[in-house]
């Protein structure tokens, strides 16, 4: 059923890692799309040279906006599902096959790579932010979500076609979970390993500001559901 699966990598100033991530991802799935979200360091050029289909924002618009740009192109190209991973080297492309297998096994519309078992290795502020977000989003979505902020995910085309995503920042991924859960889509989580665990070294995520933004987004999404 999901015989056409693409990889989507939203990227912002990730020139140090993007070439290797694209190359490793293409070992598992031939179709890799990179959305260069206004980078100024050559990220897009390196991604294209590594074999990715390059989509570009002229200015930085946020992770959610980059995901929406990628989703629109991938749906237009007729893929059955898309696997997203971050461009900072945190996610291991070698784990890509597990997501499609779990989606098929559980007939899931959304598969989330959980880092819950690695939270103790994160710096305290990041660990607390992730734990609070997971608790809040689990309550709002009516689904147990051990790690709501992981960007390593599989989305089915059916889910993406039926889902409205309003957010343009990091809160978009939380919005997706809440909407999908409340709409009755099956969501499953699988444990993943990471290239690094501290949760700070290369991330653009701001634990306090973005956690507050996510909380407001969750409340707004619930009220409008």
Buried (B, 14 or more C-beta within 10 A) or exposed (E): EBEBBBBBBBBBBBBBBBBEBBBBBBEBBEBBBBBBBBBEBBBBBBBBBBBBBBBBBEEBBBBBBBBBBBBEBBBEEEBBBBBBBBBBBBBBBEBBEBBBEBBEEEEBBBBBBBBBEBBEEBBEBBBBBBBBBBEBBBBBBEBEBBBBBBBBBBBBBBBBEEBEBBBBBBBBBBBBBBBBBBEEBBBBBBBBEBBBBBBEEBBBBBBEEBBEBBBEBBEBBBEEE
